[in-house]
């Protein structure tokens, strides 16, 4: 079945094994997971469940860490709307990495990119950048080790690095990687150099080579191909990456949830009533047409959105395994499964929204400005 995965579009029923081959990444092997477990003192549930499933040079980065070379983390957000829970997936994992490895995080908010590709003013993408930053801070990142920057407000520093990258990438290469055409605006054609800049920012600021690990959804991988290609020519380490799958939209029709499609997603600012309404009304069911049929035949948790979301947000493996068994057997009904997800998300969002409001007074602890 056809699917599309680019930095700007994700659609269709994605074959992640095929995507590894298409993108030329490496699967996250059990051997590598055991190595992470040894170094980190445990495994995040998203690693155990292969929600993070692919990487570039993670083995090399871990070897350098074992040799005493600290690494930095880099991830980010394109502010085209409010933050939804799908955006939180790599951020929650990044928080775990920071806690376990003591790594500094450089978090890029790309208000310029969204201005280039969306029908939004630069003022609006900048406003959204500050709103999205609150969601990052609310997750509990260490302010001493977390540096958030908005592209247009940190441009003096970023542009110098981006210029070095841009000089070493031809437009032919950029077209091949990103599919640019004669209709592509000039800002977007240059912008991959800005996305590459944070890969080398820690080395510039520390005045030494700093290995970088990028936790992100796999649709962002094309940017790291450019970054990795130019790194040796700039005298920097090639950035390593670890990729996650997409949290499916509520409708469960493949692809990923979208900030521009409100009914496909649960947002971090949604009320408890709105979370309940969306899940009960829109979450695709893997159950049978009637209660009687479901009790007899059971449901399919592999396509049921409520169960799929719980794979991301229920940390207890034994709880998740029991839900799978009960839903498959018919002992657990679709409505009951949805209510379990509703309780899980509303509890999480109650805490998150409280911390999000507190974050408004803490922005200066985290923001990098020129």
N, C-alpha and C positions, 0 to 999 in steps of 0.2 A: 504494500500500500504506500502511496506517495506521501511524503511529509516534507516540510520546509523548516530548517533551523538556521537562522542567521541572527546577527546582533539586533536586528530590527523586526524580525517576523519569526514566530514559531507557530506551526499549525500541523494538523494531521496526526495520525497514530504513529508515534515515534518509535523506531527500532533502535534502541540504544547500543546494542551490539554492532549493528551496521554503522551507526554513527561513529563509534570508535574507529572503525576501519576508514570511513570517509574522511574523518578529521585527522587521522594518523596519530591518535593518542594511545595510551596504554591502559588496559584494564587494571583496576585496583585488586591485586591478587591477595589471596589468603596469607601468603608469605609476607607481603608488605604490611598487611593489617596486623599481623603478629609483631612485626617490628615496631609499628606505631604504638601498639598496646604496651610493649615493654618500655618504650621511652616515655610514654605519657602516663603510665600507671593505670591504664584502662582504655576502653574503646567507647567513643560516643555512639549512641544508639543509631545515628544515621550512617555510621561506618559499619556497624554490625549488620544493618539491613541493606547495605549496598545502595543507599540513597546517594551517597558519594561513591561513584563507581569507576571513575576514569581519572587519569593524571598525566602530567608531563614532568618528568625528572624528579618526582617526589623521592624516589630512592636515592638520588644523588644529593638532594637537599638534606635528607635524614643522615646520610653518611657524613656530610660536613658538620651537621649538628653534633653527631657523636664525636667528632674530632675537636669540638669546642667552639665551632663557629656559630654564633647566634644568628637567627634569621628574623626577618620582618614579615609582617602580613600586609597584604594589599587587597582590598575589595572596594565596592562602591555602589552607587545608586544613581540612576537617571531620573531626575524629578519631573515626571510628566503628569503626576497626580498624587493622591494620598498613598501612603504605604499600605500594602495588603500583606496578608500572612505568608504568601508565597515569597515575597521579598525577604522575609525574616529567616528563611531556611538557611542560606549560606551565612547569614550574620550570626545566628545562634551557634552554628558550628565554629565560626571564626572566634566567637567569645570563648568557647571551650578550648580552642587552640591557644588563645592568649593565656588563659588560666593555667593550662598544663605545661606550656613551654616558656611562659614569661615573655612572649614576643610583643614587640611594639606593632601597632596597627596604623596603617595609613589608609584613610577612608576618603575616596574621591567622590564628590557629588557633581555630576556633569550637567550643570544648567545650560552650558553652551551647546552640547550635543542635542538636547531636547529642543532647544530653540531652532537648531538647524533642521530637525526632522519632523517636528510637530507644529501644528497651527497654534502656537503659543507665543506670547511676547517674552522677551528676555526678562522683563520685570516679573512676569508670572512664574517662569521657571526658577528664578532666583528666590521668590517667595516660597515656592514649593520646596526648594533646596533646604531652607531653614526649617520648614515643617518636617521634612523627612529626616533631618539631622536629629530631631527630638526622639524619633523612634530608635535610632542607633544608640543614643545616650541612655534611653530607658532600659535597654537590655543589660546594663550594668558593666559596661566596659570600664577598664581602669583609666581614669583621666590622666594619670602620669605616663601611660603608655599608648594612648589613643589620640591620633591626630586627624581631625576631620577638616577637609578643605573643599571649598566651592571654587570651581575652575576660574570663573571671571574675577574672583576676589583673591586668588593666589596665583594670578597669571604671570606676575613678574618672575617668580621662581620657576613655575612650570614651563613657561614659554622657552626659556633658555635650553631646557632639556629637550622639549619637543622639537625645537629647531635643529638640534643635533640629529634627532631621529629622522625628521622629515628630509634632511639633505641626503640621507642614505637609503631612502625608499623611493623607487620610481613610481610614476603614476600607473605604468603598466602593471607593476606588482600589486599596487593597491586595487586596481580594477579586477585583477585575477582573484584576489582574496575576498573583496567586499562587493564585487559586482557593480561598481560605479559605472555610470554612463555619461553621455554628453549632457543629460538633464540634471545630473547631480550638482547641487550647489557647491561653490568653492569652499565654504566653511566645512561642510561634511567631508569633502575630499581631503582636507588637511587634518580633520579631527582625530583620526587614528593615531597621529603623532602625540596628541594631548593625552590620549588614553594610555599610550606607552610610557609617558613621562614618569608616572608614579612607580613603575617597575625599577627605576633608577634613582628616584628621589631619596630613599634612605642612604644610598651610597654618597650622593651629593651632599646631604646634610651632615652625615657622619664623617665625610672625607676619608672613607675607606670602602672597600668592596663589601657590600651587605647582601647575602642571599635573600631572595624574596619568594614567598609562597602566596599564590592567589587562590583563595577559595571562592568559587563562583559557579553559576549555572553554565552548562556547556555551550549555550548559544553565544557566550562572550569569548569563546576560545580563539576565533580568528584574530582578535587583537593581540593575543599573546604570540601568535605565529610571527607577526611583524616584529614584536618586541624581542623575541628570542633570536630572530634573524640578525638584528642590528646590534644586539648586546655585545658580542665579541669585538665588533668594530669600534664600539665606543669604550671598550675596556672594562665592561661590567659583566657580572654573572648573568647567565641566562635565567630568567624567572621560571620557577616551577609553578605548576598549577594543579589543583584538585577540583574535579567537576561534579556537580550534583545533577540529578534528574529534576524535572519540573513538577511542582505541586499542581495536580490537574485542576482545571476549572470546575466549578460546581456542576456544570452540565455534563462533565465527563466525556467530552467529545474529542479528546486528544489535545495536543498543544499545551499551553499554560494559561493560567488566569491572567487577566489584563486589568491594569489600573484604569483603562478607558472604558471598560465594560463592567459597570457596577454590579450587575447581577451575576457575574461570573466569579466574584471574589468576596471574601470577607476582609474588610479593612480594619486597621488598628484603631480607627476612630469610631467604628460601628458600636451602637448601643447593644446591650444584651437582647433587647427585643428585636433589633434588626438582625443580629446573628441568628436568632431562633427562626425568624421569618424566612431568611434566605436559605438556610439549611433544610428546613421542612418543605419549602416550596420548590427549590431548584436542585438540591443535591441528587444526582443520578443514583438510582437504586439498582442493586444487583439482586433484588428479591423477586418473588413470584407475584402474579397478578392479584391473588387473594391470600388471606391468612391461612386458609385450609391448604392451598397448594404449597405455600411456603413451609408450613409445618411438615408436609409430606416430602417435598422435593429439596427443601433447603435453598439458600441463596448463594450468590457468587461474590465473595468478598474481593476477588481480583479485579472486578469492574465497579464495585460499589464505592462511590466517592467518600461516604462517611468513613468507611474502613480505610480507604487509601489515605485520607487525611490523618487518621489516627496513627498510621504507620510513621508519619512525620512528627506527631506531637505527643503520642503516648510513649513515655520512655521505658516503661516496664515491659520487658519481653514476654513474661509469663502472662500478663494481662492481655497483651495483644494476641498471643497464641490462643488463649481461651476464647477471645472474641471471634477469631477466625473459625475455630472449631464449632462454636455455638451457632454462628451465622450459616456456616456450610451445612450443618445438620438440620437447621430449621428451628432450633431451640430459641434463637434470638431473632426477633422480627426487625424489619427495616426501620420502623418508627422508633423502636427501642435503641437501635444502633445510632440513629441520628441524635437521639436525646443524650446519649453518652458523649457524642462529639460536641454537642451544644454546651454541655456542662464543662467539658474540658476547655473549650475555647473561651467561654465567658469567664471562667475562673482565671485563665491566663490573661485575658484582655483587661479584666478589672485591675489586676496588679500593674499591667503594662501602662494603662491609661493614667494611673496615679503617678507612676514614675515619669511618664511623658510630660505631665504638667510640671513636675518638679524640675525637669530638664530645661525648661524655659529660662530658669535663672542660672543654669550651669553651662550655657553655650560657650562662654569665654574660656572655660576650663579645657575645652576640646578643640576649638577652632584655630586653624592656622591661617594667618593673613600676612600679606606682604607689608 
